[in-house]
Each structure stands twice: as structure tokens, then as C-alpha cells.
Amino acid sequence: MKSSDLFSVRDLVTVVTGGASGIGYSYAEVMADNGAVVTVIDRDAAALPPVVEKLKKLGAQAFGEVADVTDKAALARAFDAVAKRHGRIDVVFANAGISGGPGFLNAKGERDDARTIEALPEDLWDRVMAVNLKSCFSTIQLAAQHMKKTGGGRIVVTSSVSATKNEQYVGTIYVTSKAGVAQMVRQAAFELAAYNIRVNAIAPGPCVTNIGGGRLQDKSAQDFFGALHPNHRMALPEDMQGAALYLASQASRHVTGAHIVIDGGFRLGEAD
């Protein structure tokens, strides 16, 4: 089979949550640039119009829906709008997420009393779990409801390398939320395989996005985290595009419950 057919996503009706920037936008961009019909869901109403216009300039059909992923009713309305507009939903990227703050060590390798596990506030726990874990559950639920009606689909969740390793520079609450996401992906894949719905995850390492107030946009943060990688650099959102295209296409037709790690060897440790 030709690669152009194997990796084709042309005309696939695609939804991306948290798609107005960062990794979510990169998913939307690669799908749009390869002929998919893309709807970006984001809570930032002001950010959506320029994002949609950028996707349209790629020659794609592109749309925006305003919804906060922690508002299940609003999220359901956004999904319903997509299904009504196009008659089906083929691919869903459950991408929305937030930071849980820095870890218990600072950049100097020193412990910080304000970041200890006993100092972490419960409202931070509630907020991170609502966005990173519960909204992922809601997104999978809604995707499954629509996909079962039309014979199947693909759900791609943004997980993290933090789901599978201990972190000293990444907050405990974030790590815990992503561990929950990772197991949810496996469980959903297990249940939904019978309905021709594949559920997989992309697990980035540290990536230059706006998460955490954009602290990883700072060159000093990039230098610090880059030094922890064997290839000496952090990930960029576009590094996720190849895996996104693979998991959305028929190239991955017998893949479900998998996590594709994209971390430049970050999990392997410092090399030199």
C-alpha cells in the first residue's frame, strides 16, 4: 500500500480539545494540512477565530466551538454541533490539560518547602484533576457515544511521560493525574475495541507550550530541561504531528491501548 493511502486522513471529521495553541494546535494543523475536516474546541473564545483562519489557509474545512472541557454540558453541546454539521465524528484528540505546578526540587536541585506533598493545596488538586483527568473521561464518553452510532473511530489522548516515571521537577498532582489518564486509555481501549473504536495516547516529555503560564517558553527553562535530555533539547509541539497522523489513520488500524512516547530519550536519563 502506498504511504499516501496508508496515512490518509482526508475528509475525516476531527475534533481537538484545547486546540487553540501548543500540542493541540499541532494536532489540528497536521490533520487540516492532510485534508481532514477539523473542529477546534477551546475555552478561549478570542483565540479560536485566528486559529480557524490559519487552518482554513491550509485548504481545510475548519471550525471552532467554545467550551470549557470541565463543563460536561458545554462539551456535549460542542460535540453535538460537530455531529450535526458533518453527520459523524471520526477522530477525537482529547488534549486539554494544565500544569500542576513545579516539583519538589527547584532548578538548583534544592528541596522547596512550598512544594512538598503536605504543602500542596487541595484546590490545586481539584483543578488539575478536573482538567487533566475528569475532562478526559468526559471527552472519551462523548466520543464513544457518537462513534458507536457510525461504526467506530479513533480517540487519541495526550498523556505524558510523567505517567510512567517519577518526577522531581514536575508537580506531584500533575504526575498523578497523568497516571490516571494512562490507565483510562488502556481501560477504554479494552472496552471499546469491540465497537471498532481505537483508543491510544501520545506521551510527550517536556514540551515548549503555554502550559503552566508559559514558563517553558523561557529560554532558561528550556536550557534546564534540555540538559536533562540525551539529545539536549525539549520537545516542540510539531514533534507530535507524526504520531498524531499515524494514530488517526489506517496505518494504526490494529493498534489500541498503546502509548507512543515522544520525549527525545528524556526517560533514559542524562547522557552527557
N, C-alpha and C positions, 0 to 999 in steps of 0.2 A: 504494500500500500504506500502511496506517495505521502510524504510528510504533510503536504498541503491538505490532504484529506484526513489523515490521522489526527492532526491537531486542529482541525477546523472547528470554530465556534460560531461560524456565520449564522445569523438570524436567531441565535439562542437568546431567549428572554432572560436577562440577567439583573439581579438585584445586589447592590453593595451597601451594607450599612456602614456608617462612619466613613463615607466615601468622598468627602469634600477635601480631604488632604491626606498626606502620608501614604501608608501602605494601602489604605482603602482606595485612594485615588489611583494608585498604580494598578490595582486590580481593574478598576473601571477603565483606565486608559488602554491596557493591553487587550481587554475584551472588545472595547469600541474600535480600536485600531485594526482588529481582525474580524470586524463585521457583525459583532453581537449587538443586540438591542439592549441598552443599558439604562437602568434607573438607579440613581444615587439617592440613598436615604441618609439624611443628616439632620441634626437638631439646629444647625447654624443656617437659618433661612437666608441670610445675606450672602453666605459663601456659595450657595447652590447655583444661582444663575450663571456666574462666570465659569464654574466648573462644567455645567451643562454645555455652555457655548464652546468651551475648549474641546469637549468630546465630539460635539457636532462638527467642528472643523476637521476632525479626523474622518469625516464622511459617515459617521454613525447616526443612528436614531438614538437620541439621549434625552432623558427626562430626570426631573428632581422631585422628591417628595420630602416634605419637612416632617420629621418625627424624632422624638427622644426615645431611644431604644428601651429606656426604663419605664416608659409609658406603654403598656401592652396594648391598650385600646388604640392609641395613636399609631403604633407599629402595625397593628392589624389593618387599620384603615389604609395605610400606605401599601401594604401587600395586596389588599383587595383592589386598590386603584390600579396597580400594575396588572393584575389578573384580568380586570375588566377591560383595560386598554388593549391588551395583547392576546387575551384568551388563555394564557398559561404562564407558568413560571418554570424555567428550565434550570437555572443556576442561581444559587444564593451564596454570597460571600458574607458570612457572619463575622464582621471585622471590628465593630465598635469596641473600644476599650480605653481605659485610663490607667494612669500610674498609681502605685500605692505608696509613692514616696521613696526616698533613698534607703539603703540598707543600714545595718548596724555598724558598719565601718565607713569612715569618710575617705576621701581621696588620698589621705596621708597614711591610711591603714590603721587609724586610731579608732577605738570604740567611742561612740557618741551616746551619752546618757539619754538624750532626747529621742533616740531611735531604738532603744531597747524594746523587747517584746512587751514588757509590762507598761511601757510608756505610750504604746500605740493607742490612739483614741478609737472608741467604738464607732463613732460616726464615720471615721475613715473606713473602717471595716465594712460598715453597711453600704457606703457609697461605692467602694471598689467591687464588692460582691454583686451589687445591683447592676452595675455596668458590665463588668467582665464575665460574670457567671450567670446571673439570672437572665439578663437580656439575651445571652447566647442561647439559653434554654428556650426563651420565648421565640427567638428567631428560628430555631430548629423546629419548634412546634408549628409555627405558621408556614414555614417552607414545606414541611411534611404534609400538612393539610391540603395545600394547593397541589403539590406534586402527585399525591395519591390519586387525585381526580384526573390527571392527564397521563398517567402511566410511568411516572418516575422523574428523576432529576439528579442534580449534583448539589451538595452542600459542602462548602469549603469554609472552615473555621480558622481564624487567626489565633493560634495558640502561642507558645513561646518556649524557648529552651529552658526558661525558668520552671517549666512544668516537670522537668526531669533532672534538675540539678539543684544543689544548694547554692544560695547566693549570699554574699556578704555585702555587696554594693547595691543590691536591689531589695526593696522593701518586702518584709515577710508576708504582708497581706496580699500583695500582687502575686508573689510566688504561689501562695495557697490558692488564689483564685484561678490561676492558670493550670494548676494541677487538677482542679475540679473540671476545667474546660477539657483537658486532655482525656480524662476518663469519660466525660459526657460524649465526646466524639466517638470513642470506642463503643460505648453502650448504644448510642443512636445508630451507628453503623450496623451493629449486631441485629438490632430490631428491624431496621428499615430496609435491609438488603433484599428481603422477600418482595418488596414493593418497587424494586429497581431504582432505589434511591441510594446513591453512594454518599457517604459522609467521611470526609478526610480533613486533615489540618495542615496548615503551613506554620512552622515553628521558627520564627526569626530569633536570632540573637540580638544584641544591642543594635538599634537601628536609628538613623538620623530622621526623626519625625518631630511633630509638635507635642508628643506625649509629655506629661509632667511639666506643663507650662513652657515647653520648648527648650528645656535645659540641655538636651542632647544636640541642639543646634549650635551650642557654644563650642568654639574650637578647643578650649581646654578640656572640656568633657569628651570631645571626640578623640583627642590625643590620649587621654587617660584610658578610655575603653578600647581604643585602637591598639594600645600597647598590650592589652590582655589577649589579643588575637594572634595566632600564628602567622596570619597574612598581614598583620599590622594595620588593619583598618576596620571601622564599623561598617555595618550593612547600610545600604541605601534602599529606599522603597522600591526602586526599579529592579533590585536584585530578586524580588519576589515574583516578578512577572512570568518567568519561565515556568515555575511550578504552578502558578495560577492557571496558565493556559493549559498545561498538562492535565490538571485535575478537573478542569471544566470541559475538556474534550474527550473524544472516544479513545484517545491514546491511553487513558487510565480506566478503561471500561471494566477491568477486573480488579480494580484497586478500591478497597474501602476499609475504613478504620485505621488508615495509615497517617503518620506524621512525617512530613518532609521537613527536615531541619535545614535551615539556611542561616549559617552562623559563622562562616569563614573559619571553622575549626575552633570557635570560642570554647566549646565544651571540652576540648582536648587539653586546654591549659596554655600557659605562656611557653613559647619555644625559645625565643632569643630577642 
